[in-house]
Amino acid sequence: MRTALVVGLGLLGGCVPNDHPPWLVDHPLPWGIVASVVEPGGYSSEVVVPDDRVRASALPLDTLELQWITAVPPGVTVPPPIWFVCPGRCSSLPAEPIPACAFPLPLSRSEHCRLGEGERVRLSLGGAYTANEYFRGFIGVMGITSDGTVEPETCLQRYRTVPRAGLEHCLLQERLLQLGPESRLLTTVPGLADFYTVEGGLPDDLDDEAPDVHPTLSGLRVAHSGRGGLRELIAQPGDTITVRVGAYVFVEPQYTADAYQPHYAFQSMPGQPERLVAAPDEERIFERYGLSTLIEDRGDPNDDLLGFWQVPDVPEPLLFYLYIADSRQGRAFATLRFVVEDASPAP
């Protein structure tokens, strides 16, 4: 199942006009955080990941790589963000000095810590016994940078100063990472095993469950129709595609067969958050689309799925953006570049 992805991210303090479609990338837009296991720890020794896949859920002692994703117009560069780990959800940052994160990072912490700077940073997790009785399997992370007109440190200081002001050119993203797979987490972390009870016990076939990996694109089906008739091709992320003015374009992601992974979902019983039920489930995929140029959209103007769109008469290449999130921890990002071969010359 695929549907539109609504992401609660944005330009801090910015004001978006009512006639500004959510898919228009005419200024830098923070689009997501991708977390990937790059160094498995001892608790992951029995989690077998195919060579061409990347695990998205971490266990204690694993090392994660966090990647900041920004959709930017052509020619625009966003400075590397500054990263933080929070003791809970990342709803704010303290005004006092923030210490560097410990290595490895304890699963339970009482204060924020500064992880580092860069489009990609690494987060090494502590062992199962670094979690206290309040740990529920989540790690909060946050990144902050700017749209390139001010320094990221300036945005950081403005964000930490109350009342906040001057944040119009600052970008912020936060994500609550769910460690997993949940079944292995429940048997690995003593605090979770003591707090939760799984009704009927853990399913017998949990060992056969595939690891939680990022959704993988096999390609992007691009269809465009105009005076030359209908043309279709399977493009790969980063490809350049030539189109003509007035052509109608449709882009459909194509996923590998294992993108919709079956798994067990653990849900709390009504009124009893400490009692869980394991139910068979299958991942769902959510998509967000964007374009770097305002075009005539033939679908719902507020729909991030974008629908068919008509190629405008513009001399500059159009960038097409795709952000993918599955219903667990998997994330992916891709772009395409469209060149309008019969566009009018730039004035």
N, C-alpha and C positions, 0 to 999 in steps of 0.2 A: 504494500500500500504506500502511495506517495501523496503528499499533500504539501501545502505551502508552509514555510517555516517563518514564524514571527519571532524576531530576535529583539530582546529588550536592551539594545546597546545604542550608543549614539554620541553625538557631539555634546559635551557638557555645556549647559547654559545656552545652547544654540536654539534657534527658533526656525522651524521648518514651515514654509508657507503651505496653506491648504491645497494649493494647486501643484505641489511638488510630489510626484508619484514616489512611492516607497522604493521602486526599483531604479530610480535615476541616481547614478553615481557621478555627480558633477562636482563633488568635493570628497575628501577622504571620509570613509565610513568604516568604523570597526565592525567586523562581521563575525568574529568568533575566535575561540581558543581551541586548538587541537592538542590533545594530550596523548602521547604515544609511549609505550614501554620500550625503552632502548637497551636496558640492562636488567634482565630478570634476576631476582634474588632466590634464596633457598626455598621459600614457600611456593615458588612458581616452577619447581623442578618437574612436576608432573603435568604442567600445562603445555601441551604440544601445539606450536603455532607453525603453519606451513611457511616455507621459505619466502613465498611471495606475498605474505600478509603481514600486517602490523597490529599488534595487540593494543587495545584501547583502554582496558581496565587493568589497574595495577593492584598488586598485593603488597603487604609489608615486605621491606627489604628490596623492592623493585626500584629502579631509577626511571623516571618519566622525563620526556622532553616536551616542554610546553612551547607551542608555536602560536604567535600572534598573527591573525589574519585581518588585513585591511583591504577593502576594495577602494582603489584610488584611480582617478582619471589618468589618461596617458600623460606621461611627463612629470607626474607629481611623485615626490618621495616623502615618506613619513619617517621621522626619526625612530630608532629602536625604543621600545617601551621599557619602563622600569617596573619590575615585578615584585609582588608581595605575597606572602602566605598569611592567612588570617586564622585566628583561633576558632572562628565559626564562619558564618556568612560574611562576605566582604562588603559590608554596607557603608563603611567609613574607614578612615585612617586616623590614628592618634596624632596630636600636635607635637608630643614629645619625641625625642630621637628614637628611630626604629632600628633595632639591632639587626645584624646580618643573620640569616637563617643558619641553624646548626646543620652539620653534615655528619651523619644522616639526620633527617628531620624527624623528631618524635611525632607520633601520630596524634598525640594530645599536647596542646600548647596553651599557655595562658596569655600570650601576647602576640601581636603582629611581628613579622620579621621580613627583612628585605632579601629577596632571592637573587637579584642581579639585574643586568640590563642586556637587551638584545632581542631580535625577532624570535630567537629560539634560546631557551634557557633550560637547565636540567634541575630536577628535583629528586633527590634520593631520600627514600622513606626509611624510617626506623623499623625496628622489629615489632612483632605483635605485642610484646610486653611493655612497649612505650605508650600504649593506649590506656587511658584511665576509664573509670566506670561510666563517664559521660560520652565516650566516643561512640558514634553511631555509623561509622563507615564512610564519612565524608571528609574531604580536604577542600578548604576555600582558597582560591587564588585570584589575584587581581593584577591587572597591568594598566599603566597610565602613560600616555605620551601626548604629542601635539600634532596638529595638521601641517607642521613644518614652519609656521610663522613665528613660533616662540620655542624656547627650549623645553624639553620634557620636565626638567627639574623645576622650571617656573610653574608648569601646570601642577606638579606635585605640591609645591608650596601653596599655591592658590587653593587647591582642593583641601588641604589640611587646615586652612585658616577659616575660621567661622566668625562672621558670616562669609560664605563663599562669594567670590566676585571675579570677573575677568576670565571666565572659563570657556568663552565662546570658541576658542581655537584649541581646546583640549579634548583628548579622546580617552575614554575609560572603558575597560571590559573586566567583568568578573565572571567566574565560573565555579560551581560547586562540583568537585570531582567525586564520583561514587567509586570507591574501591571495589574490586571484585575479581573473579566471579563471586557473587554474594554467597553461594553455597559454601565455597572454600573459605571465605572470610568468616562465616559463622562458626566454622570448626577450627579456625586458626587463631583468632583474637579472643583471649579468655573473657574479656569484658563483654563482648557481644554474645558469646556462648552463655554467659551467666544471665544476661538481660533477656534474650529472646528464647522463645520456645516455639519449635516448628510442629504444628499439629500433625500427628501421624508420622512424625519423623521425616528425615530427608529422603527423597525418592531414591530408589535403588539404582536407577540408570544415570545418576548425576555424573559419574565418571565418563560417560559417553558424550557429555555435552561439549560442543565446540567452544573454543575460547572466544571471548568478545573481541572482534577485530574491526578495524575501520572498513566502511563500505568501499568497495573497489569498482571503479568505472572500467568497463571494457571498451567504452568509446562514447561519443556523443552523436546521435543521429541528427543530422542537419538537413532540413528540407527547405528549399526556397524556390518560389515560382514567380515567373514574370513573362516578359516577351519571348524568352527562349524556352518556355515550357517549364515543367517541373523537374528539378534536379535534387537528388538525394545523395548523401555520402555519410560515411562514418568517420568522424574526426576524432583526434586525440587532444587532450588538454594542451593548450598552448599553440595549436595550429592556427594558421591564417587562411581565411576563406574569402574568395572573391565573389561579390554580389553586384547587382545592378540597381540603380535608383528605381523605387517603386515596387521592388520585389517583396513578396510576403515571406517571412522567415519563421521557421519553427525549429526549436532545439529540444531534443528529448534525451536525457541521460540513459545510457545502457549500462546495466550492472552485471557483475559476474553472478553465477548461480548461487553463491553462498552469501550474497549481500543481505538477504532476509533470513537471519539466523534463528532457528528454533532454540528456545532456552526455557528455563524455569524462572518465573517471576515470583518473588516473595512479597506477599501483601499482608498488611496488618488486618486483624479481625476488627469489626466495628466496636469501638469503645475499649479495645484491648490492644494498644499499640505494641505490647511486648509479646503478643501471640501472633505467629505468622502462619500463612498457608502457602504452600508451594504449588503453583498452577502452571501447566504448559502454556507457553506464549510464543509469539513470533515477532521479530523486530519489524518496526514500521520505519519508513524513510520519509524525512521532511526535507524540502528543498526551498532555497531562496535564490531568486534570479536578480540580475541587475544589468543595466546598460549604461555606457558612459555618455550617451547622447539622448536628448529628448526625442522620442519618436511617437508615431501614431499607434496607440495600443488598441487592438481590436477586442480585447477582453475587459475584465473588470479593472479599472485604473488603480484600484487599491489592492490588487491581487499580486503577491510576489511571484506567482507562477508565470506571470507576464503574458502568456498566450501568444498568438500570432502577432507579429509586429512588422511594420512596413519600413523598408529601407529609406532613410531620408537622403536628400541631396546635400551631402556634406563631404568636403575634401579630406577630412581627417579620418583615420581608421576608427571604427567603433570597437570598444572592448565589451565583451559579454562575460558576466561573472556568475558562478554557480557555487553556492555553499550548501553542503549536505550534512544532515545530522540524523542519526538513527535513534531509536527509542531507548538505547542504552548509552554507551559512551563513545560510539563511533562518530567520527567527523571527517570531512574531506572538503577540498576547495579546488576549483578549476576555472580556467579562463579560455576564451576563444577570441580571435582578432578578425574582424570583418573589414575588408577593404572594398570601397565602392568604386568600381572600375570606370564608371561613366559619370562621376560626379563633376559638377561645375568647378572650375578652378577657384582657388581661394582669392578673394579680392585683394 
